[in-house]
Amino acid sequence: MSRIFTGVFPDIPSELSSRLFHDDQLVVIGVIGKSNDAKCNKMIGFDMVKFAPENTSIQNGQISFYFNESEGKSLYIHFQTTFDMVVMEQLFMERLTKMTREQTTQEQTTQEKRSSRRRNSSIHSLHTLVRTKFAQMLLFAIQICHIIVLVEPNNVFDTGYLSIFKALKVIREQYVLKFLPKFLKNSSAGAQIGKEGRLCSPRFLFYFEKTLNEYSNLEALQRFEFEIEDSIYKMLRNEFVITNNSLNSLFSIPRNKRFVCINTNRNLHANPITKSVNELALCINKEKYAPHSDGEDNDSDDDIRPFKGFAKPLSNYKMGNSKNIWSEKKNRLIELISEHVEEALKSGFDDSVAKYKGKGHFVIPSGKSWYEMFKLLHKIFVENPDNSSFEPNDSDYKSYLENFTRIVDIDDRFYTECCEYGLERAREHYKEMLPSFYSKNYHEQKVLQSISMLKKFGRGPNLSASEKKLTDVCNEFWLNGRQQCEVLSLRGNPCAMAKHEDDGHISTEVIISTCNCGRTQGRRNDPFRLRQANYEFYQIMMNSCTMCPKLETIPFAVFEPSSNDYRAAELEKTIVDEKTMVEEDDDEYQVLTMPSQLANPLSIGSGLTFTDDENNDSNNPISNNQSTENISSDHEVILEPSDDEINEIVIQVGGEENEENLEKGIYRQPSTTEYLSGMVHTMSPIGLLPQFSSWSLVCVGHSSVYSHNSGIPEHAQSGFLSGANFLLPWDVQVRLENAASWARTLDKARHRRKPQPKDDSDGQVFMLKIFVGCEYECARGHRFFMSSPDTILRGGSGIVKDGGSKIVFNDMPLYFACPCRNAKPSVAQLMRVHVVTPKAPVNIILEPKIRTGDKNGYTFTTGLTDPPKLSQSAYWVLRLPYVYEGNDGPIMPPADVTAANCMNWGYLSAGMYGIVETKTK
């Protein structure tokens, strides 16, 4: 029996070195590839596994020597690489442990968002490491071996080798042939291997360890091997791994010799447990399995079996005298290698075509000189690349080290090129049809679209870096003079101009609004300043309207400076409950509180008193808005049902004004050095007035301007929707105690006298008819009245029969959906209150209170100490503010509003109307 000596580099046993490293020629056979063996030993098919070196660790790059003393001319070199299953598993566990350690140092939320990307990146980097390390060892084997056996545990050639072969061919031609001759020039090995830097163009043999049971004879198996050889040869030729000139090929393939071998030993990787169980079954059964046996048990004698069928074999493996049909043959792999070794010793390898015959390079060195070359090339191709601190002096060698991974890792190149292509397409998509300047929201949408475009083409772990790069490029492009101003208007619309420093903001929103009197409509830009919204536009419209300059106007108090040194008052942005009174010293501001006469739902002035009536209804609108506890005994309300069953107010007129029962607030003189920067509301400090009035109150003419039969004429008030241009009649009953002063006026007014109750001797009761209306206006210029807090007025061509009590004694919404379109209704805002006063010696007083629906809950007022009194027999229009602004900024209108939620956005408080007797001289 031949003796085989083994050793692991660099610790070569003296027994092996004494027989190996001498002056005799030596053919070197490299064994590389894949292995599923627990010890990463691919020498099982060579019948040398039992001679494997003992106490050897499993690690990438370990090289073992096998020398058969009987042959004497060949040396087997076994390479452990990352393609071996156990080595790959070690690398994976190391990478997994490292990744887990990194994850534990980060926050849980960050880990959940990035763990998937980090995992994919780690898997790709592991795959790159596996391919790179294998390619590094394969290149080294190509430099030092005459024959290389590529071991494959399956029976199919792995086409993944092709990309590695192509990459190594490029590396050898572009880098190795530049630096290696320089390194070998002054060495003893250089004189033998010359400028090629290797012994020869090594022959590749392919060994498949998996047996093929479907082939029953050797001839059929050989035909299948020939088919595999043809396929492998075509693939290598198509990829230019091998060429006509073997000198320029990465390796060579014999043209007229076999180079593929399929294992025929079924026991090569047999499971020892299965074999042991089968041997146990052999001992239990009374008869052994013969080659001609059908494999069934003889159950005639089962005395020693605990139950029938116990200890049957685990497989169809025939035990006993049965033999594998290939077992009598010699090792086919060893025979194949021996043929090529004999050719190498006899004539060398020359696998070029006829044109290049005789020009090949083939050297068989002595064992001693080969080992010196082996150690030198091992340092160049294995040790130095694995040493991260190594700094090469040669520029060509440095380029080799820097570009090796880039060239071998074809996946990384593929991913990089995909990301670069996707990045370029994404850039083009972002810049496609861009305006001169655009908003941040539009920019972010374009970035998201560009990232989606990048993901269509980009792949791999570089995708996240490409996304960040794309985002940076897009941000830089946008910030370089393409930013939109985006300062929000008072109604929440951004400025549409390029980014600028001045206050000349303009949005794309164009609004149609009506002047103070309601006669003329005009276009307005979306306002960015409160003065522009509530004052300047209406001053401009006054110059365009033919009526506004001529009308009687009741002015509102505004700030009047006493010197040029005036400023805006500094207010804290804290919200105080409007029911809370804050009492402070004279030097401090006080919260504005209204007089008691303004706090009642229906304000009563001099000469007017309320009296009780037995027909008082508990469900009257007044009692729903304010408790009777706030009304003194001298100012009481009577509700009497009218003919249309709508509660109406009975007012007793006459008597002296009881000034002692009227609460009077303490007011300061308005400041002449500080003004209120916003609008007046119930929490504004006393003594501060705004620079301009946000309200307007004008008399558009005599009461005859309005006809209840036809409504408001178009030439007097433009923009009303059809049927929504009628005011609502509000009947107020007046009981006269001293009717002498009213006699002449009543005769002229021709008021209807109401029948006097039999038990009532206090005076006569007369009916006053007041026409009121709450007008809403949308951004498209459509105007309409409402007949109740949730109903739009539908007058048609006839007389409106709805009463005004529903809008007098109920809160009216500040915003409502305009009926101008059904798909997405525009939001209409309460902009005007129309009042037609009666022909009687009374004045209608107005005290509007606008309660906003935002979280701060401001209640805006006109800021007047005494409410304005409207003259009799006249048509008055109160214009409300277009924009409401509190101490902490403007209050945005809703984007969408319905009848169900309209009160949530603000309302005009009930009880804004009052009646006082006209004072006579």
Secondary structure, DSSP 8 states (H G I E B T S, - for coil): ---EEEEETTB--HHHHHHHSSSSB-EEEEEEE-B-STT----GGGT-GGG--SS----TT-EEEEEETTT-SEEEEEE--TTBHHHHHHHHHHHHHHHHHHHHTS-HHHHHHHHHHHHHHHHHHHHHHHHHHHHHHHHHHHHH-SEEEEEESSSS--THHHHHHHHHHHHIIIIIHHHHHHHHTTSTTHHHHGGGTSSBS-EEEEEE-S--TT--SHHHHHHHHHHHHHHHHHHHHHTTSS-SSGGGSSSB--SSS--EEE---TTTT--HHHHHHHHHHHHHSSS---TT--S---TT--TT-SSTTTT--SSS---TT---TTTTS--HHHHHHHHHHHHHHHT----S-GGGTT---B---BHHHHHHHHHHHHIIIIIHHH-TT---SSHHHHHHHHHHHHHH-HHHHHHHHHHHHHHHHHHHHHHTT--SSB-HHHHHHHHHHHHHHHHHH--STTHHHHHHHHHHHHHHHHHTT-BB---B-TTS-B--SB--SSS----S-EEEEE-SSSS-EEEEE--SSHHIIIIIHHHHHHHH-SSGGGSEE--------SSS--EE---------TT------TTS--B----HHHHSSSEE-TTEEB---TT--TT-HHHHHS-GGGS-TTB--EEEE-TTS-EEEEEEE-S---GGGS---------SSEEBSS--BTTSBTT--BSS-S-EEEEEEEGGG-BTTTBS-TTTS-SB-TT----EEEEEEEEESSGGGGHHHHHHHT--B----TT--S-EEEEEEEEEEEEEE-TTS-EEEEEETTEE---TTS-----THHHHSS-EESEEE-TT-SSS--EEEEEEEEEE--SSSEEEEE---EEE-STT--EE----SS--EE-SSEEEEEE--SS-EETTEE----S---TTTGGGGEEE-S--EEEEE----
